Amino acid sequence: MIPRPDYFVLGEHTLGYIDARQPHVFCILHASILRGSTFDRLAGITFLHPEIDTIRPATPEDFESYRVCSKGHL
């Protein structure tokens, strides 16, 4: 069985998830240019830099504010 990914907000501008099998890869669900993101959600992934990037666990409110349906995710 494949473990469920953990959901995070990267830099307070991008909602995504990290699969435990690839902890250095951040998969983008939605990026907000209004909040300062330079990512495109169509790019799909970005690599995390522990010295530079800040992440925090995503909440149901984050899914709502990024306009991503949490059904099937949370």
PDB file of N, CA, C and O in Angstrom:
ATOM      1  N   MET A   1       0.839  -1.190   0.000  1.00  0.00           N
ATOM      2  CA  MET A   1       0.000   0.000   0.000  1.00  0.00           C
ATOM      3  C   MET A   1       0.880   1.250   0.000  1.00  0.00           C
ATOM      4  O   MET A   1       1.874   1.321   0.723  1.00  0.00           O
ATOM      5  N   ILE A   2       0.511   2.213  -0.803  1.00  0.00           N
ATOM      6  CA  ILE A   2       1.261   3.463  -0.908  1.00  0.00           C
ATOM      7  C   ILE A   2       0.809   4.403   0.205  1.00  0.00           C
ATOM      8  O   ILE A   2      -0.391   4.622   0.374  1.00  0.00           O
ATOM      9  N   PRO A   3       1.762   4.970   0.978  1.00  0.00           N
ATOM     10  CA  PRO A   3       1.369   5.894   2.049  1.00  0.00           C
ATOM     11  C   PRO A   3       0.789   7.188   1.493  1.00  0.00           C
ATOM     12  O   PRO A   3       1.157   7.634   0.406  1.00  0.00           O
ATOM     13  N   ARG A   4      -0.123   7.781   2.257  1.00  0.00           N
ATOM     14  CA  ARG A   4      -0.704   9.067   1.854  1.00  0.00           C
ATOM     15  C   ARG A   4       0.343  10.161   1.971  1.00  0.00           C
ATOM     16  O   ARG A   4       1.153  10.140   2.898  1.00  0.00           O
ATOM     17  N   PRO A   5       0.342  11.108   1.057  1.00  0.00           N
ATOM     18  CA  PRO A   5       1.311  12.202   1.150  1.00  0.00           C
ATOM     19  C   PRO A   5       0.932  13.179   2.264  1.00  0.00           C
ATOM     20  O   PRO A   5      -0.213  13.222   2.714  1.00  0.00           O
ATOM     21  N   ASP A   6       1.912  13.950   2.691  1.00  0.00           N
ATOM     22  CA  ASP A   6       1.686  15.011   3.670  1.00  0.00           C
ATOM     23  C   ASP A   6       1.551  16.329   2.910  1.00  0.00           C
ATOM     24  O   ASP A   6       2.310  16.596   1.978  1.00  0.00           O
ATOM     25  N   TYR A   7       0.585  17.146   3.312  1.00  0.00           N
ATOM     26  CA  TYR A   7       0.286  18.407   2.621  1.00  0.00           C
ATOM     27  C   TYR A   7       0.906  19.575   3.364  1.00  0.00           C
ATOM     28  O   TYR A   7       0.886  19.631   4.593  1.00  0.00           O
ATOM     29  N   PHE A   8       1.461  20.513   2.594  1.00  0.00           N
ATOM     30  CA  PHE A   8       2.181  21.649   3.171  1.00  0.00           C
ATOM     31  C   PHE A   8       1.905  22.921   2.371  1.00  0.00           C
ATOM     32  O   PHE A   8       1.423  22.888   1.239  1.00  0.00           O
ATOM     33  N   VAL A   9       2.234  24.042   3.014  1.00  0.00           N
ATOM     34  CA  VAL A   9       2.249  25.339   2.334  1.00  0.00           C
ATOM     35  C   VAL A   9       3.708  25.770   2.290  1.00  0.00           C
ATOM     36  O   VAL A   9       4.372  25.867   3.323  1.00  0.00           O
ATOM     37  N   LEU A  10       4.190  26.023   1.102  1.00  0.00           N
ATOM     38  CA  LEU A  10       5.574  26.426   0.878  1.00  0.00           C
ATOM     39  C   LEU A  10       5.650  27.943   0.789  1.00  0.00           C
ATOM     40  O   LEU A  10       5.005  28.554  -0.063  1.00  0.00           O
ATOM     41  N   GLY A  11       6.436  28.545   1.665  1.00  0.00           N
ATOM     42  CA  GLY A  11       6.674  29.987   1.609  1.00  0.00           C
ATOM     43  C   GLY A  11       5.427  30.844   1.705  1.00  0.00           C
ATOM     44  O   GLY A  11       5.449  32.002   1.287  1.00  0.00           O
ATOM     45  N   GLU A  12       4.342  30.310   2.245  1.00  0.00           N
ATOM     46  CA  GLU A  12       3.060  31.014   2.364  1.00  0.00           C
ATOM     47  C   GLU A  12       2.477  31.422   1.016  1.00  0.00           C
ATOM     48  O   GLU A  12       1.629  32.312   0.950  1.00  0.00           O
ATOM     49  N   HIS A  13       2.934  30.765  -0.076  1.00  0.00           N
ATOM     50  CA  HIS A  13       2.391  31.115  -1.391  1.00  0.00           C
ATOM     51  C   HIS A  13       2.046  29.919  -2.269  1.00  0.00           C
ATOM     52  O   HIS A  13       1.450  30.094  -3.331  1.00  0.00           O
ATOM     53  N   THR A  14       2.410  28.699  -1.848  1.00  0.00           N
ATOM     54  CA  THR A  14       2.175  27.530  -2.692  1.00  0.00           C
ATOM     55  C   THR A  14       1.682  26.359  -1.855  1.00  0.00           C
ATOM     56  O   THR A  14       2.298  25.996  -0.852  1.00  0.00           O
ATOM     57  N   LEU A  15       0.565  25.772  -2.276  1.00  0.00           N
ATOM     58  CA  LEU A  15      -0.001  24.605  -1.612  1.00  0.00           C
ATOM     59  C   LEU A  15       0.427  23.358  -2.377  1.00  0.00           C
ATOM     60  O   LEU A  15       0.359  23.311  -3.605  1.00  0.00           O
ATOM     61  N   GLY A  16       0.870  22.350  -1.629  1.00  0.00           N
ATOM     62  CA  GLY A  16       1.297  21.126  -2.292  1.00  0.00           C
ATOM     63  C   GLY A  16       1.494  20.003  -1.303  1.00  0.00           C
ATOM     64  O   GLY A  16       1.053  20.074  -0.156  1.00  0.00           O
ATOM     65  N   TYR A  17       2.158  18.969  -1.763  1.00  0.00           N
ATOM     66  CA  TYR A  17       2.374  17.811  -0.903  1.00  0.00           C
ATOM     67  C   TYR A  17       3.761  17.231  -1.122  1.00  0.00           C
ATOM     68  O   TYR A  17       4.415  17.474  -2.136  1.00  0.00           O
ATOM     69  N   ILE A  18       4.189  16.448  -0.121  1.00  0.00           N
ATOM     70  CA  ILE A  18       5.468  15.762  -0.165  1.00  0.00           C
ATOM     71  C   ILE A  18       5.195  14.283   0.039  1.00  0.00           C
ATOM     72  O   ILE A  18       4.554  13.886   1.013  1.00  0.00           O
ATOM     73  N   ASP A  19       5.679  13.486  -0.874  1.00  0.00           N
ATOM     74  CA  ASP A  19       5.579  12.033  -0.770  1.00  0.00           C
ATOM     75  C   ASP A  19       6.787  11.560   0.041  1.00  0.00           C
ATOM     76  O   ASP A  19       7.920  11.945  -0.248  1.00  0.00           O
ATOM     77  N   ALA A  20       6.549  10.730   1.049  1.00  0.00           N
ATOM     78  CA  ALA A  20       7.624  10.263   1.929  1.00  0.00           C
ATOM     79  C   ALA A  20       8.720   9.529   1.165  1.00  0.00           C
ATOM     80  O   ALA A  20       9.857   9.459   1.633  1.00  0.00           O
ATOM     81  N   ARG A  21       8.395   8.986   0.003  1.00  0.00           N
ATOM     82  CA  ARG A  21       9.395   8.281  -0.790  1.00  0.00           C
ATOM     83  C   ARG A  21      10.367   9.226  -1.481  1.00  0.00           C
ATOM     84  O   ARG A  21      11.454   8.816  -1.888  1.00  0.00           O
ATOM     85  N   GLN A  22       9.971  10.509  -1.618  1.00  0.00           N
ATOM     86  CA  GLN A  22      10.833  11.534  -2.226  1.00  0.00           C
ATOM     87  C   GLN A  22      10.718  12.812  -1.404  1.00  0.00           C
ATOM     88  O   GLN A  22      10.069  13.763  -1.840  1.00  0.00           O
ATOM     89  N   PRO A  23      11.334  12.855  -0.225  1.00  0.00           N
ATOM     90  CA  PRO A  23      11.135  13.994   0.682  1.00  0.00           C
ATOM     91  C   PRO A  23      11.703  15.329   0.203  1.00  0.00           C
ATOM     92  O   PRO A  23      11.398  16.364   0.795  1.00  0.00           O
ATOM     93  N   HIS A  24      12.504  15.334  -0.829  1.00  0.00           N
ATOM     94  CA  HIS A  24      13.073  16.580  -1.352  1.00  0.00           C
ATOM     95  C   HIS A  24      12.249  17.158  -2.502  1.00  0.00           C
ATOM     96  O   HIS A  24      12.584  18.219  -3.028  1.00  0.00           O
ATOM     97  N   VAL A  25      11.177  16.472  -2.897  1.00  0.00           N
ATOM     98  CA  VAL A  25      10.343  16.918  -4.015  1.00  0.00           C
ATOM     99  C   VAL A  25       9.020  17.457  -3.477  1.00  0.00           C
ATOM    100  O   VAL A  25       8.323  16.766  -2.733  1.00  0.00           O
ATOM    101  N   PHE A  26       8.676  18.676  -3.847  1.00  0.00           N
ATOM    102  CA  PHE A  26       7.427  19.310  -3.457  1.00  0.00           C
ATOM    103  C   PHE A  26       6.519  19.324  -4.678  1.00  0.00           C
ATOM    104  O   PHE A  26       6.833  19.964  -5.682  1.00  0.00           O
ATOM    105  N   CYS A  27       5.397  18.624  -4.594  1.00  0.00           N
ATOM    106  CA  CYS A  27       4.443  18.544  -5.702  1.00  0.00           C
ATOM    107  C   CYS A  27       3.408  19.659  -5.547  1.00  0.00           C
ATOM    108  O   CYS A  27       2.745  19.755  -4.514  1.00  0.00           O
ATOM    109  N   ILE A  28       3.274  20.476  -6.544  1.00  0.00           N
ATOM    110  CA  ILE A  28       2.453  21.679  -6.479  1.00  0.00           C
ATOM    111  C   ILE A  28       0.996  21.369  -6.817  1.00  0.00           C
ATOM    112  O   ILE A  28       0.695  20.803  -7.867  1.00  0.00           O
ATOM    113  N   LEU A  29       0.096  21.752  -5.905  1.00  0.00           N
ATOM    114  CA  LEU A  29      -1.339  21.680  -6.180  1.00  0.00           C
ATOM    115  C   LEU A  29      -1.850  23.023  -6.684  1.00  0.00           C
ATOM    116  O   LEU A  29      -2.645  23.082  -7.622  1.00  0.00           O
ATOM    117  N   HIS A  30      -1.387  24.103  -6.053  1.00  0.00           N
ATOM    118  CA  HIS A  30      -1.780  25.439  -6.497  1.00  0.00           C
ATOM    119  C   HIS A  30      -0.747  26.447  -6.024  1.00  0.00           C
ATOM    120  O   HIS A  30      -0.311  26.409  -4.874  1.00  0.00           O
ATOM    121  N   ALA A  31      -0.363  27.339  -6.910  1.00  0.00           N
ATOM    122  CA  ALA A  31       0.588  28.400  -6.604  1.00  0.00           C
ATOM    123  C   ALA A  31      -0.099  29.739  -6.804  1.00  0.00           C
ATOM    124  O   ALA A  31      -0.779  29.949  -7.808  1.00  0.00           O
ATOM    125  N   SER A  32       0.077  30.644  -5.851  1.00  0.00           N
ATOM    126  CA  SER A  32      -0.566  31.949  -5.926  1.00  0.00           C
ATOM    127  C   SER A  32       0.459  33.041  -6.229  1.00  0.00           C
ATOM    128  O   SER A  32       1.299  33.366  -5.390  1.00  0.00           O
ATOM    129  N   ILE A  33       0.382  33.596  -7.424  1.00  0.00           N
ATOM    130  CA  ILE A  33       1.302  34.678  -7.763  1.00  0.00           C
ATOM    131  C   ILE A  33       0.974  35.931  -6.956  1.00  0.00           C
ATOM    132  O   ILE A  33       1.842  36.774  -6.727  1.00  0.00           O
ATOM    133  N   LEU A  34      -0.288  36.051  -6.526  1.00  0.00           N
ATOM    134  CA  LEU A  34      -0.673  37.201  -5.704  1.00  0.00           C
ATOM    135  C   LEU A  34       0.001  37.163  -4.336  1.00  0.00           C
ATOM    136  O   LEU A  34       0.189  38.203  -3.706  1.00  0.00           O
ATOM    137  N   ARG A  35       0.362  35.968  -3.879  1.00  0.00           N
ATOM    138  CA  ARG A  35       1.049  35.807  -2.595  1.00  0.00           C
ATOM    139  C   ARG A  35       2.562  35.733  -2.762  1.00  0.00           C
ATOM    140  O   ARG A  35       3.287  35.578  -1.779  1.00  0.00           O
ATOM    141  N   GLY A  36       3.039  35.840  -3.989  1.00  0.00           N
ATOM    142  CA  GLY A  36       4.475  35.886  -4.232  1.00  0.00           C
ATOM    143  C   GLY A  36       5.100  34.644  -4.837  1.00  0.00           C
ATOM    144  O   GLY A  36       6.325  34.542  -4.888  1.00  0.00           O
ATOM    145  N   SER A  37       4.308  33.710  -5.290  1.00  0.00           N
ATOM    146  CA  SER A  37       4.864  32.495  -5.868  1.00  0.00           C
ATOM    147  C   SER A  37       5.411  32.749  -7.266  1.00  0.00           C
ATOM    148  O   SER A  37       4.837  33.510  -8.045  1.00  0.00           O
ATOM    149  N   THR A  38       6.508  32.110  -7.563  1.00  0.00           N
ATOM    150  CA  THR A  38       7.071  32.163  -8.907  1.00  0.00           C
ATOM    151  C   THR A  38       6.872  30.826  -9.622  1.00  0.00           C
ATOM    152  O   THR A  38       7.372  30.624 -10.728  1.00  0.00           O
ATOM    153  N   PHE A  39       6.133  29.914  -8.976  1.00  0.00           N
ATOM    154  CA  PHE A  39       5.887  28.584  -9.544  1.00  0.00           C
ATOM    155  C   PHE A  39       4.622  28.574 -10.383  1.00  0.00           C
ATOM    156  O   PHE A  39       3.710  29.378 -10.190  1.00  0.00           O
ATOM    157  N   ASP A  40       4.600  27.649 -11.310  1.00  0.00           N
ATOM    158  CA  ASP A  40       3.424  27.402 -12.135  1.00  0.00           C
ATOM    159  C   ASP A  40       2.887  26.034 -11.745  1.00  0.00           C
ATOM    160  O   ASP A  40       3.639  25.059 -11.743  1.00  0.00           O
ATOM    161  N   ARG A  41       1.602  25.940 -11.415  1.00  0.00           N
ATOM    162  CA  ARG A  41       1.051  24.659 -10.983  1.00  0.00           C
ATOM    163  C   ARG A  41       1.143  23.620 -12.087  1.00  0.00           C
ATOM    164  O   ARG A  41       1.123  22.420 -11.812  1.00  0.00           O
ATOM    165  N   LEU A  42       1.242  24.061 -13.314  1.00  0.00           N
ATOM    166  CA  LEU A  42       1.367  23.125 -14.422  1.00  0.00           C
ATOM    167  C   LEU A  42       2.769  22.520 -14.499  1.00  0.00           C
ATOM    168  O   LEU A  42       2.971  21.491 -15.145  1.00  0.00           O
ATOM    169  N   ALA A  43       3.733  23.159 -13.841  1.00  0.00           N
ATOM    170  CA  ALA A  43       5.088  22.604 -13.799  1.00  0.00           C
ATOM    171  C   ALA A  43       5.096  21.312 -12.994  1.00  0.00           C
ATOM    172  O   ALA A  43       5.897  20.415 -13.254  1.00  0.00           O
ATOM    173  N   GLY A  44       4.206  21.222 -12.021  1.00  0.00           N
ATOM    174  CA  GLY A  44       4.039  19.980 -11.275  1.00  0.00           C
ATOM    175  C   GLY A  44       4.876  19.833 -10.038  1.00  0.00           C
ATOM    176  O   GLY A  44       4.339  19.528  -8.973  1.00  0.00           O
ATOM    177  N   ILE A  45       6.182  20.039 -10.133  1.00  0.00           N
ATOM    178  CA  ILE A  45       7.039  19.835  -8.964  1.00  0.00           C
ATOM    179  C   ILE A  45       8.090  20.927  -8.858  1.00  0.00           C
ATOM    180  O   ILE A  45       8.356  21.659  -9.811  1.00  0.00           O
ATOM    181  N   THR A  46       8.672  21.014  -7.683  1.00  0.00           N
ATOM    182  CA  THR A  46       9.869  21.809  -7.458  1.00  0.00           C
ATOM    183  C   THR A  46      10.683  21.062  -6.416  1.00  0.00           C
ATOM    184  O   THR A  46      10.144  20.255  -5.658  1.00  0.00           O
ATOM    185  N   PHE A  47      11.946  21.323  -6.378  1.00  0.00           N
ATOM    186  CA  PHE A  47      12.808  20.672  -5.406  1.00  0.00           C
ATOM    187  C   PHE A  47      12.986  21.582  -4.207  1.00  0.00           C
ATOM    188  O   PHE A  47      13.201  22.785  -4.357  1.00  0.00           O
ATOM    189  N   LEU A  48      12.895  21.007  -3.016  1.00  0.00           N
ATOM    190  CA  LEU A  48      13.022  21.771  -1.786  1.00  0.00           C
ATOM    191  C   LEU A  48      14.489  21.994  -1.438  1.00  0.00           C
ATOM    192  O   LEU A  48      15.326  21.109  -1.615  1.00  0.00           O
ATOM    193  N   HIS A  49      14.779  23.178  -0.947  1.00  0.00           N
ATOM    194  CA  HIS A  49      16.105  23.540  -0.465  1.00  0.00           C
ATOM    195  C   HIS A  49      15.966  23.839   1.030  1.00  0.00           C
ATOM    196  O   HIS A  49      15.500  24.917   1.397  1.00  0.00           O
ATOM    197  N   PRO A  50      16.362  22.905   1.896  1.00  0.00           N
ATOM    198  CA  PRO A  50      16.139  23.059   3.338  1.00  0.00           C
ATOM    199  C   PRO A  50      16.705  24.353   3.935  1.00  0.00           C
ATOM    200  O   PRO A  50      16.164  24.873   4.911  1.00  0.00           O
ATOM    201  N   GLU A  51      17.779  24.865   3.358  1.00  0.00           N
ATOM    202  CA  GLU A  51      18.380  26.091   3.892  1.00  0.00           C
ATOM    203  C   GLU A  51      17.586  27.337   3.506  1.00  0.00           C
ATOM    204  O   GLU A  51      17.694  28.372   4.164  1.00  0.00           O
ATOM    205  N   ILE A  52      16.795  27.240   2.450  1.00  0.00           N
ATOM    206  CA  ILE A  52      16.107  28.406   1.902  1.00  0.00           C
ATOM    207  C   ILE A  52      14.596  28.348   2.116  1.00  0.00           C
ATOM    208  O   ILE A  52      13.995  29.315   2.585  1.00  0.00           O
ATOM    209  N   ASP A  53      13.989  27.226   1.775  1.00  0.00           N
ATOM    210  CA  ASP A  53      12.531  27.106   1.770  1.00  0.00           C
ATOM    211  C   ASP A  53      11.952  26.894   3.167  1.00  0.00           C
ATOM    212  O   ASP A  53      12.518  26.183   3.997  1.00  0.00           O
ATOM    213  N   THR A  54      10.811  27.532   3.396  1.00  0.00           N
ATOM    214  CA  THR A  54      10.071  27.310   4.637  1.00  0.00           C
ATOM    215  C   THR A  54       8.746  26.653   4.286  1.00  0.00           C
ATOM    216  O   THR A  54       8.044  27.083   3.370  1.00  0.00           O
ATOM    217  N   ILE A  55       8.420  25.607   5.027  1.00  0.00           N
ATOM    218  CA  ILE A  55       7.149  24.934   4.819  1.00  0.00           C
ATOM    219  C   ILE A  55       6.463  24.757   6.166  1.00  0.00           C
ATOM    220  O   ILE A  55       7.106  24.693   7.214  1.00  0.00           O
ATOM    221  N   ARG A  56       5.146  24.680   6.104  1.00  0.00           N
ATOM    222  CA  ARG A  56       4.344  24.397   7.289  1.00  0.00           C
ATOM    223  C   ARG A  56       3.223  23.460   6.875  1.00  0.00           C
ATOM    224  O   ARG A  56       2.833  23.436   5.708  1.00  0.00           O
ATOM    225  N   PRO A  57       2.697  22.686   7.825  1.00  0.00           N
ATOM    226  CA  PRO A  57       1.596  21.786   7.479  1.00  0.00           C
ATOM    227  C   PRO A  57       0.382  22.562   6.978  1.00  0.00           C
ATOM    228  O   PRO A  57       0.047  23.620   7.512  1.00  0.00           O
ATOM    229  N   ALA A  58      -0.263  22.036   5.963  1.00  0.00           N
ATOM    230  CA  ALA A  58      -1.462  22.668   5.412  1.00  0.00           C
ATOM    231  C   ALA A  58      -2.672  22.335   6.279  1.00  0.00           C
ATOM    232  O   ALA A  58      -2.747  21.260   6.874  1.00  0.00           O
ATOM    233  N   THR A  59      -3.599  23.254   6.343  1.00  0.00           N
ATOM    234  CA  THR A  59      -4.835  23.091   7.100  1.00  0.00           C
ATOM    235  C   THR A  59      -6.011  23.045   6.121  1.00  0.00           C
ATOM    236  O   THR A  59      -5.854  23.401   4.953  1.00  0.00           O
ATOM    237  N   PRO A  60      -7.175  22.616   6.581  1.00  0.00           N
ATOM    238  CA  PRO A  60      -8.352  22.673   5.696  1.00  0.00           C
ATOM    239  C   PRO A  60      -8.633  24.088   5.193  1.00  0.00           C
ATOM    240  O   PRO A  60      -9.129  24.266   4.081  1.00  0.00           O
ATOM    241  N   GLU A  61      -8.316  25.089   6.008  1.00  0.00           N
ATOM    242  CA  GLU A  61      -8.503  26.483   5.584  1.00  0.00           C
ATOM    243  C   GLU A  61      -7.585  26.853   4.423  1.00  0.00           C
ATOM    244  O   GLU A  61      -7.954  27.659   3.569  1.00  0.00           O
ATOM    245  N   ASP A  62      -6.384  26.262   4.392  1.00  0.00           N
ATOM    246  CA  ASP A  62      -5.474  26.514   3.266  1.00  0.00           C
ATOM    247  C   ASP A  62      -6.061  25.984   1.969  1.00  0.00           C
ATOM    248  O   ASP A  62      -5.984  26.647   0.935  1.00  0.00           O
ATOM    249  N   PHE A  63      -6.646  24.796   2.016  1.00  0.00           N
ATOM    250  CA  PHE A  63      -7.277  24.254   0.811  1.00  0.00           C
ATOM    251  C   PHE A  63      -8.384  25.185   0.331  1.00  0.00           C
ATOM    252  O   PHE A  63      -8.560  25.388  -0.871  1.00  0.00           O
ATOM    253  N   GLU A  64      -9.124  25.747   1.275  1.00  0.00           N
ATOM    254  CA  GLU A  64     -10.203  26.664   0.918  1.00  0.00           C
ATOM    255  C   GLU A  64      -9.651  27.957   0.332  1.00  0.00           C
ATOM    256  O   GLU A  64     -10.157  28.433  -0.684  1.00  0.00           O
ATOM    257  N   SER A  65      -8.624  28.535   0.951  1.00  0.00           N
ATOM    258  CA  SER A  65      -8.097  29.812   0.468  1.00  0.00           C
ATOM    259  C   SER A  65      -7.355  29.667  -0.866  1.00  0.00           C
ATOM    260  O   SER A  65      -7.312  30.612  -1.653  1.00  0.00           O
ATOM    261  N   TYR A  66      -6.775  28.498  -1.123  1.00  0.00           N
ATOM    262  CA  TYR A  66      -6.125  28.257  -2.412  1.00  0.00           C
ATOM    263  C   TYR A  66      -7.097  27.705  -3.452  1.00  0.00           C
ATOM    264  O   TYR A  66      -6.718  27.448  -4.595  1.00  0.00           O
ATOM    265  N   ARG A  67      -8.355  27.526  -3.044  1.00  0.00           N
ATOM    266  CA  ARG A  67      -9.422  27.039  -3.918  1.00  0.00           C
ATOM    267  C   ARG A  67      -9.109  25.661  -4.512  1.00  0.00           C
ATOM    268  O   ARG A  67      -9.296  25.410  -5.703  1.00  0.00           O
ATOM    269  N   VAL A  68      -8.624  24.779  -3.628  1.00  0.00           N
ATOM    270  CA  VAL A  68      -8.365  23.390  -3.989  1.00  0.00           C
ATOM    271  C   VAL A  68      -9.321  22.524  -3.168  1.00  0.00           C
ATOM    272  O   VAL A  68      -9.386  22.670  -1.947  1.00  0.00           O
ATOM    273  N   CYS A  69     -10.037  21.655  -3.800  1.00  0.00           N
ATOM    274  CA  CYS A  69     -10.968  20.779  -3.094  1.00  0.00           C
ATOM    275  C   CYS A  69     -10.178  19.791  -2.241  1.00  0.00           C
ATOM    276  O   CYS A  69      -9.288  19.104  -2.741  1.00  0.00           O
ATOM    277  N   SER A  70     -10.502  19.724  -0.973  1.00  0.00           N
ATOM    278  CA  SER A  70      -9.771  18.829  -0.070  1.00  0.00           C
ATOM    279  C   SER A  70     -10.296  17.398  -0.113  1.00  0.00           C
ATOM    280  O   SER A  70      -9.707  16.503   0.493  1.00  0.00           O
ATOM    281  N   LYS A  71     -11.389  17.178  -0.818  1.00  0.00           N
ATOM    282  CA  LYS A  71     -11.951  15.833  -0.915  1.00  0.00           C
ATOM    283  C   LYS A  71     -10.933  14.911  -1.589  1.00  0.00           C
ATOM    284  O   LYS A  71     -10.441  15.188  -2.683  1.00  0.00           O
ATOM    285  N   GLY A  72     -10.640  13.830  -0.916  1.00  0.00           N
ATOM    286  CA  GLY A  72      -9.645  12.893  -1.423  1.00  0.00           C
ATOM    287  C   GLY A  72      -8.223  13.212  -0.984  1.00  0.00           C
ATOM    288  O   GLY A  72      -7.329  12.374  -1.100  1.00  0.00           O
ATOM    289  N   HIS A  73      -8.015  14.420  -0.481  1.00  0.00           N
ATOM    290  CA  HIS A  73      -6.697  14.802   0.006  1.00  0.00           C
ATOM    291  C   HIS A  73      -6.615  14.673   1.526  1.00  0.00           C
ATOM    292  O   HIS A  73      -5.679  14.075   2.057  1.00  0.00           O
ATOM    293  N   LEU A  74      -7.603  15.238   2.219  1.00  0.00           N
ATOM    294  CA  LEU A  74      -7.570  15.232   3.691  1.00  0.00           C
ATOM    295  C   LEU A  74      -8.533  14.201   4.233  1.00  0.00           C
ATOM    296  O   LEU A  74      -8.649  14.045   5.449  1.00  0.00           O
TER     297      LEU A  74
END
